[in-house]
């Protein structure tokens, strides 16, 4: 019998919590109903809810078995999903992306101006939903943490856009990790920390679960960068090498730049030169064949294992095991034929 997908297993494990999550998400979207189109609703429907699942699993780590989670935890999970969707909408504007999850992006369907406003609306409603559920003074710091996370995400996006292609490989690598930690890992860390903190977790435990989330987020982004080069267009509807086309300095591309040499067309493309589809295809092939491709995978594996080490202080229960399973899946069982679109 096949082992179920870890996210499917998590859904089953958190069935009651996820039902409450969906109901609360509907309530949070209701005030926006006159402004949202089917495009936005589908963006929510098709998401895998990875970050809310991480939050709920973290909340369950030390909670008494069979006890319903407080409403504030469910609201926090909803807020996290809305914050994530806000970043997706804005990302698609920056990337000039026509599709996401097999559908038109908000940007392509409604234009840049409306997409900016709709994204802002999700962010503001996320904060409103989160703050509205806080019921103790101790939890107030999490509102600041959510705002700090939003700030870090914006900084990461700007860092990525302002990367100089003429920097040395060492500088590019440092910039990459700073960007990933701000743009992706910080939201994973927030998910895990908020879940445990809202259940009364102590400072040592919340630090550990936050570090798990951040390392998991780093591993996730590196793997996503690798899969960008391997994605099957027929299966996913996406062309391989989007990062090269958009001149985004992902980790495997940074390593390949050093290994392929100055005369390679990858350097020409990444420094702003014109290119054809065949040029991109050739560059993708050569990056995959570089030792740096496997070096980047090793970096993802290392980040994942570092994250898992932080879980060892928690009770050995089904919730911890599910977090471990999700981490293992992200690195070891990511499909090579298509992107697992839970970004």
C-alpha positions as YAML, in Angstrom:
chain: A
units: angstrom
residues:
- id: 1
  name: UNK
  ca: [0.00, 0.00, 0.00]
- id: 2
  name: UNK
  ca: [1.41, 3.39, -0.98]
- id: 3
  name: UNK
  ca: [2.32, 5.83, 1.78]
- id: 4
  name: UNK
  ca: [-0.01, 8.84, 1.59]
- id: 5
  name: UNK
  ca: [1.37, 12.21, 0.56]
- id: 6
  name: UNK
  ca: [2.46, 13.98, 3.79]
- id: 7
  name: UNK
  ca: [0.15, 16.92, 3.13]
- id: 8
  name: UNK
  ca: [-2.74, 14.51, 2.58]
- id: 9
  name: UNK
  ca: [-1.82, 12.80, 5.84]
- id: 10
  name: UNK
  ca: [-1.68, 16.18, 7.57]
- id: 11
  name: UNK
  ca: [-5.13, 17.09, 6.24]
- id: 12
  name: UNK
  ca: [-6.51, 13.85, 7.63]
- id: 13
  name: UNK
  ca: [-4.76, 14.33, 10.96]
- id: 14
  name: UNK
  ca: [-6.04, 17.90, 11.24]
- id: 15
  name: UNK
  ca: [-9.47, 17.24, 9.74]
- id: 16
  name: UNK
  ca: [-11.48, 19.11, 12.38]
- id: 17
  name: UNK
  ca: [-8.99, 21.99, 12.50]
- id: 18
  name: UNK
  ca: [-8.98, 22.30, 8.71]
- id: 19
  name: UNK
  ca: [-12.79, 22.38, 8.61]
- id: 20
  name: UNK
  ca: [-12.72, 25.29, 11.05]
- id: 21
  name: UNK
  ca: [-9.92, 26.88, 9.00]
- id: 22
  name: UNK
  ca: [-11.99, 26.80, 5.80]
- id: 23
  name: UNK
  ca: [-15.03, 28.23, 7.59]
- id: 24
  name: UNK
  ca: [-12.99, 31.04, 9.14]
- id: 25
  name: UNK
  ca: [-11.29, 31.78, 5.82]
- id: 26
  name: UNK
  ca: [-14.73, 32.18, 4.23]
- id: 27
  name: UNK
  ca: [-15.68, 34.61, 6.98]
- id: 28
  name: UNK
  ca: [-12.48, 36.60, 6.46]
- id: 29
  name: UNK
  ca: [-13.08, 36.82, 2.71]
- id: 30
  name: UNK
  ca: [-16.74, 37.80, 3.04]
- id: 31
  name: UNK
  ca: [-16.11, 41.54, 3.64]
- id: 32
  name: UNK
  ca: [-14.16, 41.59, 0.36]
- id: 33
  name: UNK
  ca: [-16.76, 39.81, -1.76]
- id: 34
  name: UNK
  ca: [-17.67, 42.89, -3.78]
- id: 35
  name: UNK
  ca: [-14.04, 43.38, -4.77]
- id: 36
  name: UNK
  ca: [-12.84, 39.83, -5.41]
- id: 37
  name: UNK
  ca: [-13.28, 37.98, -8.68]
- id: 38
  name: UNK
  ca: [-13.30, 34.25, -9.34]
- id: 39
  name: UNK
  ca: [-9.56, 34.54, -10.03]
- id: 40
  name: UNK
  ca: [-8.83, 35.41, -6.40]
- id: 41
  name: UNK
  ca: [-11.19, 32.78, -5.01]
- id: 42
  name: UNK
  ca: [-9.55, 30.11, -7.16]
- id: 43
  name: UNK
  ca: [-6.14, 31.20, -5.90]
- id: 44
  name: UNK
  ca: [-7.32, 30.38, -2.39]
- id: 45
  name: UNK
  ca: [-9.07, 27.16, -3.41]
- id: 46
  name: UNK
  ca: [-6.10, 25.74, -5.27]
- id: 47
  name: UNK
  ca: [-3.51, 26.46, -2.60]
- id: 48
  name: UNK
  ca: [-2.12, 23.47, -0.71]
- id: 49
  name: UNK
  ca: [-2.32, 25.41, 2.59]
- id: 50
  name: UNK
  ca: [1.22, 24.37, 3.55]
- id: 51
  name: UNK
  ca: [1.86, 27.29, 5.89]
- id: 52
  name: UNK
  ca: [-1.45, 27.01, 7.77]
- id: 53
  name: UNK
  ca: [-0.81, 23.28, 8.13]
- id: 54
  name: UNK
  ca: [2.62, 24.01, 9.64]
- id: 55
  name: UNK
  ca: [0.99, 26.43, 12.07]
- id: 56
  name: UNK
  ca: [-1.68, 23.95, 13.13]
- id: 57
  name: UNK
  ca: [0.79, 21.08, 13.51]
- id: 58
  name: UNK
  ca: [3.04, 23.31, 15.62]
- id: 59
  name: UNK
  ca: [0.08, 24.27, 17.80]
- id: 60
  name: UNK
  ca: [-0.76, 20.59, 18.27]
- id: 61
  name: UNK
  ca: [2.81, 19.59, 19.20]
- id: 62
  name: UNK
  ca: [2.31, 20.12, 22.94]
- id: 63
  name: UNK
  ca: [-1.48, 20.49, 23.16]
- id: 64
  name: UNK
  ca: [-3.50, 17.90, 25.12]
- id: 65
  name: UNK
  ca: [-4.86, 15.25, 22.77]
- id: 66
  name: UNK
  ca: [-8.51, 15.70, 21.83]
- id: 67
  name: UNK
  ca: [-8.72, 19.33, 22.93]
- id: 68
  name: UNK
  ca: [-10.09, 21.81, 20.39]
- id: 69
  name: UNK
  ca: [-7.65, 24.52, 19.37]
- id: 70
  name: UNK
  ca: [-8.58, 28.05, 20.47]
- id: 71
  name: UNK
  ca: [-10.23, 30.25, 17.85]
- id: 72
  name: UNK
  ca: [-7.18, 32.52, 17.85]
- id: 73
  name: UNK
  ca: [-5.04, 29.68, 16.48]
- id: 74
  name: UNK
  ca: [-7.47, 29.04, 13.63]
- id: 75
  name: UNK
  ca: [-7.62, 32.78, 12.90]
- id: 76
  name: UNK
  ca: [-3.83, 32.94, 12.86]
- id: 77
  name: UNK
  ca: [-3.72, 30.11, 10.30]
- id: 78
  name: UNK
  ca: [-6.22, 32.01, 8.12]
- id: 79
  name: UNK
  ca: [-4.22, 35.21, 8.47]
- id: 80
  name: UNK
  ca: [-1.08, 33.40, 7.39]
- id: 81
  name: UNK
  ca: [-2.75, 32.07, 4.25]
- id: 82
  name: UNK
  ca: [-4.05, 35.54, 3.38]
- id: 83
  name: UNK
  ca: [-0.61, 37.04, 3.90]
- id: 84
  name: UNK
  ca: [0.86, 34.35, 1.65]
- id: 85
  name: UNK
  ca: [-1.72, 35.00, -1.08]
- id: 86
  name: UNK
  ca: [-0.92, 38.71, -0.89]
- id: 87
  name: UNK
  ca: [2.74, 37.94, -1.59]
- id: 88
  name: UNK
  ca: [1.79, 35.67, -4.53]
- id: 89
  name: UNK
  ca: [-0.31, 38.40, -6.13]
- id: 90
  name: UNK
  ca: [2.49, 40.93, -5.79]
- id: 91
  name: UNK
  ca: [5.13, 38.40, -6.93]
- id: 92
  name: UNK
  ca: [3.22, 37.83, -10.15]
- id: 93
  name: UNK
  ca: [3.25, 41.56, -10.89]
- id: 94
  name: UNK
  ca: [7.01, 41.73, -10.38]
- id: 95
  name: UNK
  ca: [7.56, 38.59, -12.47]
- id: 96
  name: UNK
  ca: [5.11, 39.64, -15.22]
- id: 97
  name: UNK
  ca: [3.62, 36.16, -14.77]
- id: 98
  name: UNK
  ca: [0.59, 35.25, -16.90]
- id: 99
  name: UNK
  ca: [-0.43, 32.10, -15.02]
- id: 100
  name: UNK
  ca: [-0.28, 30.48, -11.60]
- id: 101
  name: UNK
  ca: [-1.68, 27.10, -10.55]
- id: 102
  name: UNK
  ca: [-2.98, 26.61, -14.07]
- id: 103
  name: UNK
  ca: [-5.02, 29.82, -14.07]
- id: 104
  name: UNK
  ca: [-4.54, 33.43, -15.07]
- id: 105
  name: UNK
  ca: [-2.82, 35.49, -12.41]
- id: 106
  name: UNK
  ca: [-4.66, 38.39, -10.83]
- id: 107
  name: UNK
  ca: [-2.16, 40.60, -12.62]
- id: 108
  name: UNK
  ca: [-2.93, 39.19, -16.08]
- id: 109
  name: UNK
  ca: [-6.67, 38.97, -15.45]
- id: 110
  name: UNK
  ca: [-7.25, 42.37, -13.87]
- id: 111
  name: UNK
  ca: [-4.18, 44.48, -14.62]
- id: 112
  name: UNK
  ca: [-1.29, 45.69, -12.48]
- id: 113
  name: UNK
  ca: [-3.13, 48.50, -10.71]
- id: 114
  name: UNK
  ca: [-5.99, 46.29, -9.55]
- id: 115
  name: UNK
  ca: [-3.61, 43.45, -8.63]
- id: 116
  name: UNK
  ca: [-1.62, 45.79, -6.38]
- id: 117
  name: UNK
  ca: [-4.79, 46.89, -4.60]
- id: 118
  name: UNK
  ca: [-6.17, 43.35, -4.27]
- id: 119
  name: UNK
  ca: [-2.84, 42.17, -2.86]
- id: 120
  name: UNK
  ca: [-2.81, 45.06, -0.40]
- id: 121
  name: UNK
  ca: [-6.37, 44.19, 0.59]
- id: 122
  name: UNK
  ca: [-5.34, 40.62, 1.44]
- id: 123
  name: UNK
  ca: [-2.44, 41.86, 3.54]
- id: 124
  name: UNK
  ca: [-4.54, 44.33, 5.51]
- id: 125
  name: UNK
  ca: [-7.32, 41.81, 6.06]
- id: 126
  name: UNK
  ca: [-4.73, 39.27, 7.23]
- id: 127
  name: UNK
  ca: [-3.55, 41.67, 9.94]
- id: 128
  name: UNK
  ca: [-7.14, 42.51, 10.91]
- id: 129
  name: UNK
  ca: [-8.02, 38.84, 11.21]
- id: 130
  name: UNK
  ca: [-4.95, 38.06, 13.27]
- id: 131
  name: UNK
  ca: [-5.26, 41.03, 15.62]
- id: 132
  name: UNK
  ca: [-8.98, 40.35, 16.09]
- id: 133
  name: UNK
  ca: [-8.26, 36.93, 17.54]
- id: 134
  name: UNK
  ca: [-5.64, 37.97, 20.08]
- id: 135
  name: UNK
  ca: [-7.00, 37.58, 23.61]
- id: 136
  name: UNK
  ca: [-4.00, 37.95, 25.92]
- id: 137
  name: UNK
  ca: [-1.31, 40.57, 26.40]
- id: 138
  name: UNK
  ca: [1.29, 37.84, 25.90]
- id: 139
  name: UNK
  ca: [0.05, 37.28, 22.36]
- id: 140
  name: UNK
  ca: [0.40, 40.93, 21.35]
- id: 141
  name: UNK
  ca: [4.03, 40.46, 20.35]
- id: 142
  name: UNK
  ca: [2.84, 38.19, 17.55]
- id: 143
  name: UNK
  ca: [1.07, 41.09, 15.87]
- id: 144
  name: UNK
  ca: [4.43, 42.86, 15.73]
- id: 145
  name: UNK
  ca: [6.00, 39.64, 14.46]
- id: 146
  name: UNK
  ca: [3.47, 39.46, 11.62]
- id: 147
  name: UNK
  ca: [4.23, 43.05, 10.65]
- id: 148
  name: UNK
  ca: [7.96, 42.39, 10.88]
- id: 149
  name: UNK
  ca: [7.49, 39.37, 8.62]
- id: 150
  name: UNK
  ca: [5.69, 41.47, 6.02]
- id: 151
  name: UNK
  ca: [8.54, 43.98, 6.17]
- id: 152
  name: UNK
  ca: [11.14, 41.23, 5.70]
- id: 153
  name: UNK
  ca: [9.29, 39.77, 2.73]
- id: 154
  name: UNK
  ca: [9.27, 43.16, 1.00]
- id: 155
  name: UNK
  ca: [12.98, 43.60, 1.73]
- id: 156
  name: UNK
  ca: [13.68, 40.17, 0.26]
- id: 157
  name: UNK
  ca: [11.80, 41.03, -2.93]
- id: 158
  name: UNK
  ca: [13.76, 44.26, -3.30]
- id: 159
  name: UNK
  ca: [17.04, 42.46, -2.58]
- id: 160
  name: UNK
  ca: [16.28, 40.00, -5.36]
- id: 161
  name: UNK
  ca: [15.42, 42.75, -7.84]
- id: 162
  name: UNK
  ca: [18.55, 44.77, -7.06]
- id: 163
  name: UNK
  ca: [21.09, 41.93, -7.27]
- id: 164
  name: UNK
  ca: [24.05, 43.01, -9.39]
- id: 165
  name: UNK
  ca: [25.06, 40.37, -11.98]
- id: 166
  name: UNK
  ca: [28.64, 41.60, -11.83]
- id: 167
  name: UNK
  ca: [29.09, 40.65, -8.18]
- id: 168
  name: UNK
  ca: [31.45, 37.78, -7.41]
- id: 169
  name: UNK
  ca: [29.96, 34.30, -6.93]
- id: 170
  name: UNK
  ca: [30.69, 34.54, -3.20]
- id: 171
  name: UNK
  ca: [28.76, 37.79, -2.88]
- id: 172
  name: UNK
  ca: [25.92, 36.46, -5.03]
- id: 173
  name: UNK
  ca: [25.64, 33.39, -2.80]
- id: 174
  name: UNK
  ca: [25.47, 35.51, 0.36]
- id: 175
  name: UNK
  ca: [22.85, 37.73, -1.25]
- id: 176
  name: UNK
  ca: [20.86, 34.66, -2.30]
- id: 177
  name: UNK
  ca: [20.66, 33.29, 1.24]
- id: 178
  name: UNK
  ca: [19.72, 36.67, 2.67]
- id: 179
  name: UNK
  ca: [16.99, 37.01, 0.04]
- id: 180
  name: UNK
  ca: [15.63, 33.49, 0.59]
- id: 181
  name: UNK
  ca: [15.62, 33.87, 4.35]
- id: 182
  name: UNK
  ca: [13.67, 37.11, 4.04]
- id: 183
  name: UNK
  ca: [11.37, 36.28, 1.16]
- id: 184
  name: UNK
  ca: [10.48, 32.66, 1.90]
- id: 185
  name: UNK
  ca: [11.90, 31.25, 5.13]
- id: 186
  name: UNK
  ca: [10.57, 34.00, 7.37]
- id: 187
  name: UNK
  ca: [6.95, 33.06, 6.62]
- id: 188
  name: UNK
  ca: [7.63, 29.40, 7.40]
- id: 189
  name: UNK
  ca: [9.24, 30.48, 10.67]
- id: 190
  name: UNK
  ca: [6.27, 32.68, 11.53]
- id: 191
  name: UNK
  ca: [3.86, 29.81, 10.88]
- id: 192
  name: UNK
  ca: [5.60, 27.48, 13.29]
- id: 193
  name: UNK
  ca: [6.36, 30.07, 15.95]
- id: 194
  name: UNK
  ca: [2.85, 31.53, 15.99]
- id: 195
  name: UNK
  ca: [1.24, 28.10, 16.30]
- id: 196
  name: UNK
  ca: [3.25, 27.10, 19.33]
- id: 197
  name: UNK
  ca: [3.29, 30.53, 20.95]
- id: 198
  name: UNK
  ca: [-0.49, 30.90, 20.81]
- id: 199
  name: UNK
  ca: [-0.73, 27.63, 22.73]
- id: 200
  name: UNK
  ca: [1.48, 29.00, 25.49]
- id: 201
  name: UNK
  ca: [4.81, 27.56, 24.37]
- id: 202
  name: UNK
  ca: [7.85, 28.80, 26.29]
- id: 203
  name: UNK
  ca: [10.59, 30.93, 24.78]
- id: 204
  name: UNK
  ca: [13.01, 28.02, 24.29]
- id: 205
  name: UNK
  ca: [10.41, 25.91, 22.54]
- id: 206
  name: UNK
  ca: [9.14, 28.75, 20.32]
- id: 207
  name: UNK
  ca: [12.70, 29.58, 19.32]
- id: 208
  name: UNK
  ca: [13.32, 25.96, 18.34]
- id: 209
  name: UNK
  ca: [10.13, 25.61, 16.31]
- id: 210
  name: UNK
  ca: [10.80, 28.95, 14.60]
- id: 211
  name: UNK
  ca: [14.27, 27.76, 13.59]
- id: 212
  name: UNK
  ca: [12.76, 24.54, 12.25]
- id: 213
  name: UNK
  ca: [10.36, 26.58, 10.11]
- id: 214
  name: UNK
  ca: [13.06, 28.89, 8.81]
- id: 215
  name: UNK
  ca: [15.36, 26.04, 7.84]
- id: 216
  name: UNK
  ca: [12.46, 24.23, 6.20]
- id: 217
  name: UNK
  ca: [11.62, 27.39, 4.26]
- id: 218
  name: UNK
  ca: [15.21, 27.69, 3.07]
- id: 219
  name: UNK
  ca: [15.24, 24.07, 1.92]
- id: 220
  name: UNK
  ca: [11.88, 24.55, 0.21]
- id: 221
  name: UNK
  ca: [13.10, 27.54, -1.80]
- id: 222
  name: UNK
  ca: [16.31, 25.85, -2.91]
- id: 223
  name: UNK
  ca: [14.31, 22.84, -4.07]
- id: 224
  name: UNK
  ca: [11.87, 25.12, -5.88]
- id: 225
  name: UNK
  ca: [14.85, 26.72, -7.65]
- id: 226
  name: UNK
  ca: [16.11, 23.31, -8.72]
- id: 227
  name: UNK
  ca: [12.72, 22.22, -9.98]
- id: 228
  name: UNK
  ca: [12.41, 25.44, -11.99]
- id: 229
  name: UNK
  ca: [15.12, 23.94, -14.18]
- id: 230
  name: UNK
  ca: [13.53, 20.49, -14.43]
- id: 231
  name: UNK
  ca: [9.84, 21.29, -14.70]
- id: 232
  name: UNK
  ca: [7.97, 19.41, -17.41]
- id: 233
  name: UNK
  ca: [6.12, 21.94, -19.58]
- id: 234
  name: UNK
  ca: [3.53, 19.43, -20.80]
- id: 235
  name: UNK
  ca: [2.63, 18.44, -17.24]
- id: 236
  name: UNK
  ca: [2.83, 21.82, -15.54]
- id: 237
  name: UNK
  ca: [2.12, 24.39, -18.22]
- id: 238
  name: UNK
  ca: [5.32, 26.21, -17.26]
- id: 239
  name: UNK
  ca: [8.43, 26.51, -19.36]
- id: 240
  name: UNK
  ca: [11.67, 25.31, -17.77]
- id: 241
  name: UNK
  ca: [14.16, 27.99, -16.83]
- id: 242
  name: UNK
  ca: [11.83, 30.76, -15.70]
- id: 243
  name: UNK
  ca: [14.55, 31.95, -13.33]
- id: 244
  name: UNK
  ca: [16.98, 32.28, -16.24]
- id: 245
  name: UNK
  ca: [14.41, 34.10, -18.37]
- id: 246
  name: UNK
  ca: [13.72, 36.51, -15.51]
- id: 247
  name: UNK
  ca: [17.44, 36.75, -14.67]
- id: 248
  name: UNK
  ca: [16.83, 35.59, -11.12]
- id: 249
  name: UNK
  ca: [20.01, 34.43, -9.40]
- id: 250
  name: UNK
  ca: [18.97, 31.14, -7.84]
- id: 251
  name: UNK
  ca: [21.53, 28.96, -6.07]
- id: 252
  name: UNK
  ca: [22.09, 26.42, -8.89]
- id: 253
  name: UNK
  ca: [22.48, 29.29, -11.37]
- id: 254
  name: UNK
  ca: [25.02, 31.05, -9.14]
- id: 255
  name: UNK
  ca: [27.07, 27.87, -8.85]
- id: 256
  name: UNK
  ca: [26.83, 27.22, -12.59]
- id: 257
  name: UNK
  ca: [28.07, 30.72, -13.43]
- id: 258
  name: UNK
  ca: [31.36, 29.87, -11.74]
- id: 259
  name: UNK
  ca: [31.63, 26.43, -13.28]
- id: 260
  name: UNK
  ca: [30.63, 27.24, -16.86]
- id: 261
  name: UNK
  ca: [32.98, 30.18, -17.31]
- id: 262
  name: UNK
  ca: [32.61, 33.74, -18.59]
- id: 263
  name: UNK
  ca: [32.13, 32.75, -22.21]
- id: 264
  name: UNK
  ca: [29.04, 30.66, -21.64]
- id: 265
  name: UNK
  ca: [25.68, 31.98, -22.84]
- id: 266
  name: UNK
  ca: [24.35, 31.76, -19.26]
- id: 267
  name: UNK
  ca: [26.59, 34.70, -18.36]
- id: 268
  name: UNK
  ca: [25.33, 36.61, -21.39]
- id: 269
  name: UNK
  ca: [21.68, 36.05, -20.45]
- id: 270
  name: UNK
  ca: [22.06, 36.77, -16.73]
- id: 271
  name: UNK
  ca: [23.84, 40.05, -17.50]
- id: 272
  name: UNK
  ca: [20.97, 41.34, -19.59]
- id: 273
  name: UNK
  ca: [21.83, 40.07, -23.05]
- id: 274
  name: UNK
  ca: [19.27, 39.06, -25.63]
- id: 275
  name: UNK
  ca: [18.38, 35.39, -25.85]
- id: 276
  name: UNK
  ca: [16.28, 32.90, -27.78]
- id: 277
  name: UNK
  ca: [14.25, 29.99, -26.47]
- id: 278
  name: UNK
  ca: [17.03, 27.70, -27.64]
- id: 279
  name: UNK
  ca: [19.60, 29.74, -25.70]
- id: 280
  name: UNK
  ca: [17.55, 29.26, -22.54]
- id: 281
  name: UNK
  ca: [17.09, 25.55, -23.25]
- id: 282
  name: UNK
  ca: [20.85, 25.14, -23.71]
- id: 283
  name: UNK
  ca: [21.57, 27.08, -20.53]
- id: 284
  name: UNK
  ca: [19.06, 25.00, -18.56]
- id: 285
  name: UNK
  ca: [20.64, 21.77, -19.80]
- id: 286
  name: UNK
  ca: [24.14, 22.91, -18.89]
- id: 287
  name: UNK
  ca: [23.13, 24.15, -15.42]
- id: 288
  name: UNK
  ca: [21.54, 20.78, -14.66]
- id: 289
  name: UNK
  ca: [24.71, 18.99, -15.76]
- id: 290
  name: UNK
  ca: [26.92, 21.17, -13.57]
- id: 291
  name: UNK
  ca: [28.25, 19.82, -10.25]
- id: 292
  name: UNK
  ca: [26.72, 22.94, -8.72]
- id: 293
  name: UNK
  ca: [23.24, 21.55, -9.35]
- id: 294
  name: UNK
  ca: [23.95, 18.71, -6.95]
- id: 295
  name: UNK
  ca: [25.78, 21.06, -4.62]
- id: 296
  name: UNK
  ca: [22.60, 23.14, -4.38]
- id: 297
  name: UNK
  ca: [20.59, 20.00, -3.64]
- id: 298
  name: UNK
  ca: [23.04, 19.18, -0.85]
- id: 299
  name: UNK
  ca: [22.47, 22.66, 0.59]
- id: 300
  name: UNK
  ca: [18.72, 22.01, 0.65]
- id: 301
  name: UNK
  ca: [19.26, 18.65, 2.33]
- id: 302
  name: UNK
  ca: [21.55, 20.22, 4.90]
- id: 303
  name: UNK
  ca: [19.04, 22.97, 5.71]
- id: 304
  name: UNK
  ca: [16.27, 20.40, 6.10]
- id: 305
  name: UNK
  ca: [18.35, 18.25, 8.46]
- id: 306
  name: UNK
  ca: [19.33, 21.28, 10.53]
- id: 307
  name: UNK
  ca: [15.65, 22.10, 10.85]
- id: 308
  name: UNK
  ca: [14.70, 18.59, 11.87]
- id: 309
  name: UNK
  ca: [17.29, 18.67, 14.66]
- id: 310
  name: UNK
  ca: [15.34, 21.50, 16.32]
- id: 311
  name: UNK
  ca: [12.31, 19.19, 16.61]
- id: 312
  name: UNK
  ca: [14.08, 16.68, 18.82]
- id: 313
  name: UNK
  ca: [13.17, 18.54, 22.02]
- id: 314
  name: UNK
  ca: [9.45, 18.09, 21.38]
- id: 315
  name: UNK
  ca: [7.32, 15.08, 22.37]
- id: 316
  name: UNK
  ca: [7.63, 12.13, 20.03]
- id: 317
  name: UNK
  ca: [4.05, 12.20, 18.79]
- id: 318
  name: UNK
  ca: [2.17, 12.04, 15.49]
- id: 319
  name: UNK
  ca: [2.34, 15.82, 15.03]
- id: 320
  name: UNK
  ca: [6.12, 15.93, 15.30]
- id: 321
  name: UNK
  ca: [6.36, 12.96, 12.95]
- id: 322
  name: UNK
  ca: [4.13, 14.69, 10.41]
- id: 323
  name: UNK
  ca: [6.36, 17.77, 10.50]
- id: 324
  name: UNK
  ca: [9.36, 15.52, 9.93]
- id: 325
  name: UNK
  ca: [7.58, 13.76, 7.07]
- id: 326
  name: UNK
  ca: [6.75, 17.06, 5.36]
- id: 327
  name: UNK
  ca: [10.37, 18.17, 5.68]
- id: 328
  name: UNK
  ca: [11.62, 14.88, 4.23]
- id: 329
  name: UNK
  ca: [9.17, 15.05, 1.37]
- id: 330
  name: UNK
  ca: [10.15, 18.56, 0.35]
- id: 331
  name: UNK
  ca: [13.75, 17.47, -0.17]
- id: 332
  name: UNK
  ca: [13.64, 13.75, -0.93]
- id: 333
  name: UNK
  ca: [10.40, 13.19, -2.83]
- id: 334
  name: UNK
  ca: [9.87, 16.38, -4.75]
- id: 335
  name: UNK
  ca: [8.57, 15.25, -8.17]
- id: 336
  name: UNK
  ca: [11.01, 15.82, -11.00]
- id: 337
  name: UNK
  ca: [8.30, 16.03, -13.65]
- id: 338
  name: UNK
  ca: [6.29, 18.89, -12.25]
- id: 339
  name: UNK
  ca: [6.34, 21.58, -9.60]
- id: 340
  name: UNK
  ca: [4.57, 20.93, -6.30]
- id: 341
  name: UNK
  ca: [2.94, 24.34, -6.31]
- id: 342
  name: UNK
  ca: [2.61, 25.18, -2.62]
- id: 343
  name: UNK
  ca: [4.51, 28.44, -2.83]
...
